[in-house]
Each structure stands twice: as structure tokens, then as C-alpha cells.
């Protein structure tokens, strides 16, 4: 029997619950699973903790009132340095935050993927990170030097949402640009992972599409595959497409005015499906 894990965005949302911790793949405004994020945004879900190298995934979920805490090392739109909807939510006190540097964030993912409670690091020592990170502790090296290190705790992730370029129906995911980001660690760290892709292809076509190391996500870590062409829009997903800078500017500008945001939301977020969104943006 052929293993088939194909589902829809709405199927994924039906598996989520209020209060969950959700990790989102990609990096800034690059290869974010935006069709899944929009599905969460238009759902009744609330009180989510979002763990992300953040971009518009964080901003959109904050703007639609889905988030109670953001765990992050940055939240950026790349060409727009600070994600404006996240900034507005934070300045309004609408979300709590746990912030750290990029290296500490990576170790939180790695520890979770390795199923260990923490990993030691020098990152964060001598900074204000411990004051901004509730419960962060140090550990003394058991070796002769006795060095004090930060014990970066493993993230406790219920669900990871990631986006790949290609996958087969069984859930083997492939990326085709130069950077895997840390989507593989998120998939390993989470209890469940849902992966949107530009195209579902035959398993043999994955080998033909790129080198073995491009087959980043093994099917054992994937619970559902969503075929979503332009599913990362408006973030970039090369070589399939670049970032839609004009759309991103419109999204960012909508954070400045409540009426502009409501108009943007009605047109591009509160739509019936990803297909409706594609029609709205001409994709």
C-alpha cells in the first residue's frame, strides 16, 4: 500500500488546539509556510506560543490575535528590518516575549531534536539575555576548568509548520535553494509536523530534482503534506519565485492604520482558501 499523507490547510488547523506551542520554519521573510499561517489566522485558535526565526508568520498571527507569547531571536521582513505588526503588538503589550540570540535559539531546537533537556553555551553570557529570558539557568562544566555556562533549555514544541519546494505523498521533503534554514530541526523537535510544499511529486522525481542532501525532511518526521503552489507567498521561495516586495510593502503599511489593516485582512487573510488567496494576488 502506498503511504499517502496529503491533507489540506483546514485539515492541519483541525489538528491544532488553543494554547499550543507552534514552531514555524523559514527565516525572516524567506520560505515561510504562509498558506498554513493564513489558515491559522482565520481560525478561532487562541493563546498560541509561536517559536520562530520570525517574519510575517509572527506578525500576521499577532495582528489576528492568535498569539500570547513569541519565542524569537529576531522578527524581520529582511528588506524591512523590523516586522511592523509584531512591533505594534509588542508595544501594545498584547504579547509576551522570550528573546535570545540566534545561537541560543538554534541550541533550543537542537536540544529538543536530540531529546536532551538542555545544551550548554557561552552565548548570552555577559548580556541582558538572562534578564529577558524567564527561568534561564547556568550550569558548571563537570571537567577540570569548572567553567560556568548558560544551559539553553530544549524548546517544548507541540507542532511544527514548515514549507519545502517539493515532497512526495509520503512526506519526504526537498528544498531547492541554497539554505535549508533549520526546518529539519523543527520537524525533529516537534511532536507533530505539517509540511506545505510547492508541488507533490513522485518519490523518484525527488532524486532527479537535486542532490541527496536536498532531501532534507524524512517522512518519519512528517504527519501531513499540503500541496500549496505559491504557498510561501509573499515571502521568497527561490528558485520557484522571489519575495513579492510590492505586496510586502502593502502588508507592512497596513500596520500603520486600523482601517488599512482591516481592508488588507478582508482581502488577503479572511479568504475561504489558499486558492482564493492566489486569485486575490494574481498567482
GICOR-V899460 format. One record per residue. N is the residue number from 1. RES is the residue in one small letter. PHI is phi as a letter, one per 40 degrees, with the letter a starting at -180 (none if undefined). PSI is psi in whole degrees, 0 to 359 (* if undefined). D_FIRST is the distance of its C-alpha to the first C-alpha in Angstrom with 2 decimals. Layout:
BEGIN
n=N res=RES phi=PHI psi=PSI d_first=D_FIRST
n=N res=RES phi=PHI psi=PSI d_first=D_FIRST
END
This chain:
BEGIN
n=1 res=x phi=none psi=133 d_first=0.00
n=2 res=x phi=c psi=130 d_first=3.82
n=3 res=x phi=c psi=124 d_first=6.39
n=4 res=x phi=b psi=111 d_first=9.10
n=5 res=x phi=b psi=18 d_first=12.47
n=6 res=x phi=c psi=133 d_first=14.74
n=7 res=x phi=a psi=179 d_first=17.72
n=8 res=x phi=b psi=169 d_first=21.36
n=9 res=x phi=d psi=318 d_first=24.59
n=10 res=x phi=c psi=326 d_first=25.53
n=11 res=x phi=c psi=319 d_first=22.35
n=12 res=x phi=c psi=312 d_first=23.35
n=13 res=x phi=d psi=326 d_first=26.93
n=14 res=x phi=c psi=341 d_first=25.94
n=15 res=x phi=c psi=352 d_first=24.67
n=16 res=x phi=c psi=157 d_first=28.09
n=17 res=x phi=b psi=154 d_first=31.22
n=18 res=x phi=d psi=142 d_first=34.94
n=19 res=x phi=g psi=358 d_first=36.28
n=20 res=x phi=c psi=159 d_first=33.17
n=21 res=x phi=b psi=120 d_first=33.54
n=22 res=x phi=b psi=124 d_first=31.55
n=23 res=x phi=c psi=139 d_first=31.46
n=24 res=x phi=b psi=125 d_first=31.35
n=25 res=x phi=c psi=186 d_first=30.56
n=26 res=x phi=g psi=190 d_first=32.61
n=27 res=x phi=a psi=114 d_first=36.32
n=28 res=x phi=g psi=235 d_first=39.21
n=29 res=x phi=b psi=48 d_first=38.58
n=30 res=x phi=b psi=124 d_first=35.84
n=31 res=x phi=f psi=52 d_first=32.11
n=32 res=x phi=c psi=146 d_first=32.06
n=33 res=x phi=c psi=68 d_first=29.19
n=34 res=x phi=c psi=330 d_first=31.68
n=35 res=x phi=c psi=324 d_first=29.48
n=36 res=x phi=c psi=320 d_first=28.23
n=37 res=x phi=c psi=318 d_first=31.83
n=38 res=x phi=c psi=324 d_first=33.18
n=39 res=x phi=c psi=320 d_first=30.70
n=40 res=x phi=c psi=318 d_first=31.99
n=41 res=x phi=c psi=326 d_first=35.53
n=42 res=x phi=c psi=6 d_first=35.43
n=43 res=x phi=c psi=172 d_first=33.92
n=44 res=x phi=c psi=7 d_first=36.16
n=45 res=x phi=d psi=148 d_first=35.10
n=46 res=x phi=a psi=167 d_first=38.11
n=47 res=x phi=g psi=37 d_first=39.37
n=48 res=x phi=c psi=147 d_first=36.75
n=49 res=x phi=b psi=125 d_first=37.41
n=50 res=x phi=b psi=127 d_first=36.27
n=51 res=x phi=b psi=117 d_first=35.91
n=52 res=x phi=a psi=142 d_first=36.16
n=53 res=x phi=c psi=89 d_first=37.83
n=54 res=x phi=c psi=150 d_first=39.00
n=55 res=x phi=a psi=219 d_first=39.39
n=56 res=x phi=c psi=345 d_first=39.11
n=57 res=x phi=d psi=312 d_first=36.22
n=58 res=x phi=c psi=313 d_first=38.86
n=59 res=x phi=c psi=316 d_first=41.54
n=60 res=x phi=c psi=320 d_first=39.57
n=61 res=x phi=c psi=327 d_first=38.39
n=62 res=x phi=c psi=315 d_first=41.97
n=63 res=x phi=c psi=333 d_first=43.46
n=64 res=x phi=c psi=10 d_first=41.33
n=65 res=x phi=g psi=26 d_first=42.24
n=66 res=x phi=c psi=347 d_first=38.87
n=67 res=x phi=b psi=136 d_first=40.03
n=68 res=x phi=b psi=333 d_first=42.30
n=69 res=x phi=a psi=143 d_first=42.03
n=70 res=x phi=b psi=126 d_first=41.14
n=71 res=x phi=b psi=118 d_first=40.49
n=72 res=x phi=a psi=162 d_first=41.27
n=73 res=x phi=b psi=337 d_first=43.10
n=74 res=x phi=a psi=159 d_first=43.82
n=75 res=x phi=b psi=104 d_first=43.01
n=76 res=x phi=b psi=153 d_first=43.79
n=77 res=x phi=b psi=18 d_first=43.15
n=78 res=x phi=g psi=283 d_first=44.12
n=79 res=x phi=c psi=345 d_first=46.63
n=80 res=x phi=b psi=106 d_first=47.81
n=81 res=x phi=d psi=319 d_first=48.40
n=82 res=x phi=b psi=125 d_first=48.08
n=83 res=x phi=c psi=116 d_first=45.55
n=84 res=x phi=c psi=327 d_first=47.99
n=85 res=x phi=c psi=324 d_first=46.05
n=86 res=x phi=c psi=317 d_first=45.38
n=87 res=x phi=d psi=316 d_first=49.05
n=88 res=x phi=c psi=317 d_first=50.16
n=89 res=x phi=c psi=321 d_first=48.07
n=90 res=x phi=c psi=317 d_first=49.35
n=91 res=x phi=c psi=329 d_first=52.93
n=92 res=x phi=c psi=355 d_first=52.76
n=93 res=x phi=g psi=22 d_first=51.53
n=94 res=x phi=c psi=341 d_first=48.44
n=95 res=x phi=b psi=146 d_first=46.06
n=96 res=x phi=c psi=159 d_first=46.50
n=97 res=x phi=b psi=148 d_first=45.64
n=98 res=x phi=b psi=110 d_first=44.78
n=99 res=x phi=b psi=149 d_first=45.65
n=100 res=x phi=a psi=175 d_first=45.56
n=101 res=x phi=c psi=170 d_first=45.56
n=102 res=x phi=c psi=324 d_first=42.52
n=103 res=x phi=c psi=318 d_first=42.50
n=104 res=x phi=c psi=319 d_first=42.52
n=105 res=x phi=d psi=314 d_first=39.66
n=106 res=x phi=d psi=316 d_first=37.60
n=107 res=x phi=c psi=328 d_first=38.43
n=108 res=x phi=c psi=319 d_first=37.40
n=109 res=x phi=c psi=315 d_first=33.91
n=110 res=x phi=c psi=318 d_first=33.91
n=111 res=x phi=c psi=318 d_first=35.10
n=112 res=x phi=c psi=318 d_first=32.39
n=113 res=x phi=c psi=324 d_first=29.69
n=114 res=x phi=c psi=355 d_first=31.29
n=115 res=x phi=g psi=41 d_first=31.70
n=116 res=x phi=b psi=154 d_first=35.45
n=117 res=x phi=c psi=335 d_first=38.03
n=118 res=x phi=a psi=167 d_first=39.99
n=119 res=x phi=b psi=139 d_first=40.89
n=120 res=x phi=c psi=149 d_first=44.55
n=121 res=x phi=a psi=154 d_first=46.05
n=122 res=x phi=c psi=343 d_first=49.44
n=123 res=x phi=d psi=132 d_first=48.23
n=124 res=x phi=g psi=341 d_first=50.06
n=125 res=x phi=c psi=138 d_first=53.00
n=126 res=x phi=g psi=15 d_first=56.32
n=127 res=x phi=b psi=180 d_first=54.85
n=128 res=x phi=c psi=2 d_first=54.62
n=129 res=x phi=d psi=314 d_first=50.85
n=130 res=x phi=d psi=328 d_first=51.41
n=131 res=x phi=c psi=335 d_first=53.60
n=132 res=x phi=c psi=355 d_first=50.97
n=133 res=x phi=b psi=98 d_first=47.99
n=134 res=x phi=d psi=129 d_first=48.34
n=135 res=x phi=g psi=2 d_first=47.96
n=136 res=x phi=c psi=133 d_first=47.61
n=137 res=x phi=b psi=168 d_first=49.01
n=138 res=x phi=b psi=164 d_first=50.24
n=139 res=x phi=b psi=146 d_first=49.73
n=140 res=x phi=c psi=132 d_first=52.11
n=141 res=x phi=d psi=134 d_first=50.95
n=142 res=x phi=c psi=358 d_first=51.09
n=143 res=x phi=c psi=181 d_first=52.53
n=144 res=x phi=c psi=332 d_first=56.20
n=145 res=x phi=c psi=334 d_first=56.48
n=146 res=x phi=g psi=28 d_first=55.67
n=147 res=x phi=c psi=139 d_first=54.56
n=148 res=x phi=c psi=128 d_first=53.60
n=149 res=x phi=b psi=157 d_first=50.33
n=150 res=x phi=c psi=135 d_first=48.35
n=151 res=x phi=c psi=95 d_first=45.38
n=152 res=x phi=c psi=115 d_first=42.78
n=153 res=x phi=c psi=150 d_first=40.53
n=154 res=x phi=c psi=138 d_first=36.76
n=155 res=x phi=c psi=142 d_first=35.57
n=156 res=x phi=b psi=96 d_first=33.94
n=157 res=x phi=b psi=124 d_first=31.17
n=158 res=x phi=c psi=311 d_first=29.02
n=159 res=x phi=a psi=138 d_first=26.99
n=160 res=x phi=b psi=139 d_first=26.92
n=161 res=x phi=b psi=121 d_first=26.69
n=162 res=x phi=b psi=166 d_first=26.38
n=163 res=x phi=b psi=128 d_first=26.16
n=164 res=x phi=b psi=168 d_first=24.82
n=165 res=x phi=c psi=315 d_first=25.25
n=166 res=x phi=b psi=155 d_first=21.70
n=167 res=x phi=a psi=158 d_first=18.21
n=168 res=x phi=c psi=173 d_first=14.65
n=169 res=x phi=c psi=340 d_first=12.36
n=170 res=x phi=c psi=345 d_first=11.21
n=171 res=x phi=h psi=13 d_first=14.94
n=172 res=x phi=c psi=117 d_first=16.56
n=173 res=x phi=b psi=143 d_first=19.99
n=174 res=x phi=b psi=136 d_first=22.73
n=175 res=x phi=b psi=149 d_first=26.44
n=176 res=x phi=b psi=357 d_first=28.70
n=177 res=x phi=c psi=191 d_first=32.20
n=178 res=x phi=c psi=342 d_first=34.41
n=179 res=x phi=b psi=122 d_first=33.92
n=180 res=x phi=c psi=352 d_first=30.84
n=181 res=x phi=f psi=223 d_first=33.09
n=182 res=x phi=b psi=32 d_first=31.69
n=183 res=x phi=c psi=327 d_first=28.39
n=184 res=x phi=c psi=320 d_first=26.57
n=185 res=x phi=c psi=321 d_first=28.98
n=186 res=x phi=c psi=318 d_first=28.56
n=187 res=x phi=c psi=322 d_first=24.80
n=188 res=x phi=c psi=328 d_first=25.45
n=189 res=x phi=c psi=330 d_first=28.40
n=190 res=x phi=c psi=154 d_first=26.93
n=191 res=x phi=c psi=326 d_first=25.21
n=192 res=x phi=a psi=150 d_first=22.77
n=193 res=x phi=b psi=134 d_first=22.35
n=194 res=x phi=b psi=133 d_first=21.67
n=195 res=x phi=b psi=119 d_first=21.78
n=196 res=x phi=c psi=152 d_first=23.00
n=197 res=x phi=a psi=155 d_first=22.82
n=198 res=x phi=c psi=325 d_first=24.74
n=199 res=x phi=a psi=137 d_first=21.77
n=200 res=x phi=c psi=127 d_first=17.99
n=201 res=x phi=b psi=171 d_first=17.31
n=202 res=x phi=c psi=150 d_first=14.85
n=203 res=x phi=d psi=319 d_first=14.47
n=204 res=x phi=c psi=332 d_first=16.81
n=205 res=x phi=c psi=339 d_first=19.30
n=206 res=x phi=c psi=316 d_first=19.84
n=207 res=x phi=c psi=324 d_first=21.36
n=208 res=x phi=c psi=339 d_first=23.42
n=209 res=x phi=c psi=346 d_first=24.65
n=210 res=x phi=i psi=174 d_first=26.48
n=211 res=x phi=c psi=163 d_first=27.22
n=212 res=x phi=d psi=323 d_first=24.91
n=213 res=x phi=c psi=346 d_first=26.95
n=214 res=x phi=c psi=343 d_first=26.12
n=215 res=x phi=c psi=79 d_first=22.54
n=216 res=x phi=c psi=324 d_first=24.06
n=217 res=x phi=b psi=110 d_first=21.42
n=218 res=x phi=c psi=148 d_first=18.61
n=219 res=x phi=c psi=335 d_first=15.50
n=220 res=x phi=c psi=337 d_first=16.44
n=221 res=x phi=c psi=5 d_first=19.44
n=222 res=x phi=b psi=130 d_first=17.96
n=223 res=x phi=b psi=342 d_first=17.18
n=224 res=x phi=a psi=143 d_first=17.17
n=225 res=x phi=b psi=126 d_first=17.60
n=226 res=x phi=b psi=118 d_first=20.21
n=227 res=x phi=c psi=115 d_first=20.88
n=228 res=x phi=a psi=84 d_first=24.68
n=229 res=x phi=d psi=135 d_first=26.78
n=230 res=x phi=f psi=29 d_first=30.14
n=231 res=x phi=c psi=345 d_first=28.72
n=232 res=x phi=c psi=352 d_first=31.18
n=233 res=x phi=d psi=135 d_first=34.19
n=234 res=x phi=c psi=5 d_first=37.08
n=235 res=x phi=c psi=167 d_first=36.45
n=236 res=x phi=c psi=150 d_first=35.94
n=237 res=x phi=a psi=60 d_first=32.68
n=238 res=x phi=c psi=149 d_first=33.88
n=239 res=x phi=c psi=3 d_first=33.24
n=240 res=x phi=c psi=318 d_first=31.74
n=241 res=x phi=a psi=156 d_first=34.83
n=242 res=x phi=c psi=180 d_first=37.75
n=243 res=x phi=c psi=139 d_first=39.14
n=244 res=x phi=c psi=90 d_first=40.66
n=245 res=x phi=c psi=323 d_first=44.09
n=246 res=x phi=c psi=317 d_first=45.75
n=247 res=x phi=c psi=319 d_first=43.19
n=248 res=x phi=c psi=321 d_first=43.39
n=249 res=x phi=c psi=320 d_first=47.17
n=250 res=x phi=c psi=318 d_first=46.90
n=251 res=x phi=c psi=313 d_first=44.61
n=252 res=x phi=c psi=318 d_first=47.05
n=253 res=x phi=c psi=332 d_first=50.06
n=254 res=x phi=c psi=344 d_first=48.67
n=255 res=x phi=c psi=346 d_first=49.21
n=256 res=x phi=c psi=344 d_first=52.95
n=257 res=x phi=a psi=125 d_first=53.44
n=258 res=x phi=d psi=321 d_first=51.93
n=259 res=x phi=c psi=320 d_first=52.24
n=260 res=x phi=c psi=320 d_first=50.51
n=261 res=x phi=c psi=317 d_first=47.66
n=262 res=x phi=c psi=322 d_first=47.27
n=263 res=x phi=c psi=316 d_first=47.26
n=264 res=x phi=c psi=314 d_first=44.70
n=265 res=x phi=c psi=315 d_first=42.50
n=266 res=x phi=c psi=324 d_first=42.73
n=267 res=x phi=c psi=324 d_first=41.88
n=268 res=x phi=b psi=344 d_first=39.12
n=269 res=x phi=b psi=308 d_first=37.77
n=270 res=x phi=c psi=53 d_first=38.00
n=271 res=x phi=b psi=167 d_first=35.95
n=272 res=x phi=c psi=331 d_first=33.22
n=273 res=x phi=a psi=173 d_first=30.38
n=274 res=x phi=c psi=325 d_first=29.73
n=275 res=x phi=c psi=320 d_first=30.13
n=276 res=x phi=c psi=320 d_first=33.55
n=277 res=x phi=c psi=315 d_first=34.46
n=278 res=x phi=c psi=320 d_first=33.65
n=279 res=x phi=c psi=323 d_first=35.90
n=280 res=x phi=c psi=326 d_first=38.59
n=281 res=x phi=b psi=5 d_first=38.70
n=282 res=x phi=g psi=31 d_first=38.33
n=283 res=x phi=b psi=* d_first=34.99
END
